[in-house]
Structure formats: structure tokens, C-alpha cells
């Protein structure tokens, strides 16, 4: 009789393991469906803010050979660090809502400042 009870317990545990695997597989399928987005994707695209909608082509009037070296965003603005094109590196600031160019920050060489003090002469020996 002990062998019969042992066989019954083993068969019962086997069915429990099989049932657990079926539930685990069902859970994985449900999670994969959530990760793919399901039915939420079309409504998310329809409610995109104006700043994310297509804007066409925005052309920057820069000399040939100009490259965008770096980009950053902040306070509703896009900052482009530009270089090349025969000009010094510069930063162009754009409004990210209207795509208007707000301005350019450039470092340009200036004439040496005139010194108020006379040039020092070497001491005589």
C-alpha cells in the first residue's frame, strides 16, 4: 500500500508542476502583449503635442562645410554647437516650438586693448 500512495503523490506533484508551467507561460504571453503596446499606440500618436509633430525641413543658412558638433535642449530651446565652414565655432539657439532662430553666440577675435600704462623698460646695468 505504501507504493500506491507514493505513486499517487508523485503523479499529483507532476500535475501541479505541469499546471504551474501552463500558468507561467500564460503570464509571459500577457506581459509580452503589454510590452508591444497593444491598442494604446494609435491614441498616443493622435495625442502627440505640437512640438512632436512633423515640421518639414528646417534650413540653417551656414557656409559649406559646417558641421553640427553638439546638440542640447533646455527651456524650450535647441542649442546647436556648430563648427567648420571657415568660421569659428559658434552656438545657434532655436525656439523648439516655432523653429525660429533666436540668435547665434560666436567668439570673434578683437583688437588688442590699448594699455594705459607705458611699456616697462628693462633695467640698465
C-alpha positions as CSV (number, residue, x, y, z in Angstrom):
1,X,0.0,0.0,0.0
2,X,2.9,2.4,0.6
3,X,4.0,2.1,-3.1
4,X,0.5,3.0,-4.2
5,X,0.4,6.1,-2.0
6,X,3.9,7.1,-3.2
7,X,2.8,6.7,-6.9
8,X,-0.3,8.9,-6.2
9,X,1.8,11.6,-4.6
10,X,4.3,11.6,-7.5
11,X,1.5,11.8,-10.1
12,X,-0.2,14.6,-8.1
13,X,3.1,16.6,-7.9
14,X,3.6,16.1,-11.6
15,X,0.2,17.6,-12.4
16,X,0.9,20.5,-10.1
17,X,4.2,21.2,-11.9
18,X,2.5,21.0,-15.3
19,X,-0.2,23.3,-14.2
20,X,2.4,25.8,-12.8
21,X,4.2,25.8,-16.2
22,X,1.0,26.4,-18.0
23,X,0.2,29.4,-15.8
24,X,3.8,30.7,-16.1
25,X,3.5,30.5,-19.9
26,X,0.2,32.4,-19.9
27,X,1.7,35.2,-17.7
28,X,4.7,35.5,-20.1
29,X,2.3,35.9,-23.1
30,X,0.3,38.5,-21.3
31,X,3.4,40.6,-20.4
32,X,4.7,40.4,-24.0
33,X,1.4,41.8,-25.2
34,X,1.7,44.7,-22.8
35,X,5.3,45.5,-23.9
36,X,4.3,45.6,-27.6
37,X,1.9,48.5,-26.7
38,X,-1.3,46.7,-27.8
39,X,-4.1,49.2,-28.5
40,X,-2.5,52.2,-26.9
41,X,-0.2,53.1,-29.7
42,X,-2.7,54.8,-32.1
43,X,-4.2,57.0,-29.4
44,X,-0.6,58.0,-28.2
45,X,0.3,59.1,-31.7
46,X,-3.0,61.0,-32.1
47,X,-2.5,63.0,-28.9
48,X,1.2,63.9,-29.6
49,X,1.9,67.5,-28.6
50,X,2.5,70.1,-31.4
51,X,6.3,70.1,-30.7
52,X,6.5,66.4,-31.7
53,X,4.5,66.7,-34.9
54,X,6.4,66.8,-38.2
55,X,7.7,70.2,-39.2
56,X,9.2,69.6,-42.6
57,X,12.7,70.8,-43.4
58,X,14.4,73.5,-41.3
59,X,17.4,75.0,-43.2
60,X,20.2,76.8,-41.4
61,X,22.0,79.3,-43.6
62,X,25.6,78.3,-42.9
63,X,28.6,78.1,-45.1
64,X,29.5,74.9,-46.9
65,X,31.5,72.5,-44.6
66,X,29.7,73.5,-41.5
67,X,29.0,70.6,-39.1
68,X,26.8,70.2,-36.1
69,X,29.3,69.3,-33.3
70,X,26.8,69.0,-30.4
71,X,23.1,69.5,-29.6
72,X,21.4,70.2,-26.3
73,X,17.9,71.2,-25.2
74,X,16.6,73.3,-22.4
75,X,13.8,75.8,-21.6
76,X,12.0,75.1,-24.9
77,X,15.2,75.8,-26.9
78,X,17.5,73.8,-29.0
79,X,21.2,74.7,-28.8
80,X,23.4,73.7,-31.7
81,X,27.2,73.9,-31.5
82,X,28.4,74.4,-35.0
83,X,32.0,74.3,-36.4
84,X,33.8,74.4,-39.7
85,X,32.7,76.2,-42.8
86,X,35.7,78.6,-42.5
87,X,34.2,80.2,-39.3
88,X,34.9,79.9,-35.6
89,X,32.9,77.6,-33.5
90,X,29.5,79.1,-32.6
91,X,26.3,78.2,-30.8
92,X,23.0,78.8,-32.7
93,X,19.8,78.9,-30.5
94,X,16.5,77.8,-31.9
95,X,13.0,78.0,-30.4
96,X,11.8,74.4,-30.3
97,X,8.1,75.4,-30.6
98,X,8.3,77.7,-33.6
99,X,11.6,76.6,-35.1
100,X,12.7,80.2,-35.3
101,X,16.4,81.0,-35.0
102,X,16.7,83.2,-31.8
103,X,20.3,84.0,-32.3
104,X,23.9,82.9,-32.6
105,X,26.7,83.2,-30.0
106,X,30.1,83.4,-31.6
107,X,33.5,84.2,-30.2
108,X,35.3,86.6,-32.6
109,X,38.8,87.9,-32.3
110,X,39.1,91.5,-31.2
111,X,41.8,94.1,-31.5
112,X,44.2,94.1,-28.6
113,X,43.2,96.5,-25.8
114,X,45.3,99.7,-25.6
115,X,47.2,99.7,-22.3
116,X,47.0,102.8,-20.2
117,X,50.4,102.1,-18.5
118,X,53.6,102.6,-20.6
119,X,55.5,99.6,-21.5
120,X,58.1,98.6,-19.0
121,X,61.7,99.1,-20.0
122,X,64.4,96.7,-18.9
123,X,66.7,98.0,-16.1
124,X,70.1,99.3,-17.1
125,X,73.2,97.5,-15.8
